[in-house]
Amino acid sequence: MSLAVNRRHRLAAFAVSGLILGTVLAVLPVARLPATTIAPFLPLFTMAVIATEGLTAYLLWTQFMITRAAFLAALAGAYVYTAFTVAVQLLAFPGVFSASGLLGASPQSAVWIWAFWHGGSPLLVVVALWVRRRFPAPLVAPGAAARAGGVLFGGPLLLSMLVCYVAIRHTDALPALVSGESYARLPHSPSGIGIALISAAALICLVASTRLRTMLDLWLGVAMLAGLGDIVMTLAANSRFSVGWYVARVASVLASSTVLGVLIWEISHLYRELHTANARLSEFAARDGLTGPVQPPLLRRALSGSTGARASVRVSAFADDGGHRPLQTFQRYVGPSARRRHADRRGRRIAVEPAAQRRLHRAFWRRGVRRGVAGLRRADGQSTGGTIARGGRAARRGGAVYAGRPGDGVGRNRHHAQQRVGGAGRAARAGRRGALSCEGRRAESRGGLRTN
């Protein structure tokens, strides 16, 4: 959820914001004109808002459970507040399920639920911004995530239940805002003006505190702008089923689905990155990586079968020009039984079985690689040694491998290899030296590889 925003993302967000502002300005002069009454429109619109707000709350909550970021829990609480409030408004709206609405609602209940919806949601976003400023680090303490989730997610849900109860059961204590299909009193009431000011202030607070640096912040700002457009068009329409009222409902759906859309996009982006990373890992597992980009832990994982790679011994030759430039790369595969023998020999600090080494070196020299240098490094960058080979065109029938050990120099490595692998004399007589790195061994050297 912290993907950085680039120029293309900003242009897309500015385009959507410009479309919202342009639509609001274009419809304002005709917002009060009556339009055709479409009875199924209201439940369809409401169900769309409930679905998008609920899915957004769920995705934000799952992100909170993974990252333990309190801000995500607070933002999920804001969305679950809206989803529950809109669901209750649908039940209480007159003419949808009954003439006066369900749950014992009065004619004033639906408009007051709308007011609590559009006034409470921006306030909860501001609360989420405060939570991020107050708790920037993940909640790693035992039980901290559960407590924060209960307060930041369950609190807005309880608040929604409370305001809906007040709007349905205690409308007598609230000012009357609706007369028939007209709510002309709302735009001039303190409630209507206060809702618009709260929404605008919350949008300004979001922009000022975040600078819209991440994808979530950027598109949350677009969603809040669409919500502000919904409020402006609703107040300008003055009555239900007017031109402005329909446009306001469309803006409300846009406000509810914007963050959901970016969450789905980010999930798809992460899956693409995961696929790319797996493909790169498979590529590294299929070639030598001990001499550069891939470190031993990754290669051990590749050999374990987690990447689907065959158990193998991989060899690379590098030019001995100081730059470690790749010269030749090839592979020789061994079966599971040989792999088990290699594992046993690693435990006894023996590199690779001689027969396998001779096969590797013959393949190495047949490709005309006569000089090279390569090193084996751990994930922290420290040298863990390597295996040294001596040979040239005259040594195609055999070779010698020197397995490095702590404190060993080239001389001791040569003596050790002559005991382990035949053909050392032929390799020495060739008069050419190089280096070879082999995977599947645990030879270590404090100073790395040295060639004379």
Secondary structure by P-SEA (a helix, b strand, c coil): ccccccaaaaaaaaaaaaaaaaaaaaaccccccccccccaaaaaaaaaaaaaaaaaaaaaaaaaaacccaaaaaaaaaaaaaaaaaaaaaaacccccccccccccccaaaaaaaaaaaaaaaaaaaaaaaaaaaccccccccaaaaaaaaaaaaaaaaaaaaaaaaaccccccccccccccccccccccaaaaaaaaaaaaaaaaaaaacccccaaaaaaaaaaaaaaaaaaaaaaacccccaaaaaaaaaaaaaacaaaaaaaaaaaaaaaaaaaaaaaaaaaaacccccccccaaaaaaaacccccccbbbbbbbbbccccccccccccccccaaaaaaaaaaaaacccccaaaaaaaaaaaaaaccccbbbbbbcccccccbbbbbbccccccccbbbbbbcccccaaaaaaaaaacccaaaaaaaccccbbbbbcccbbbbccccccc
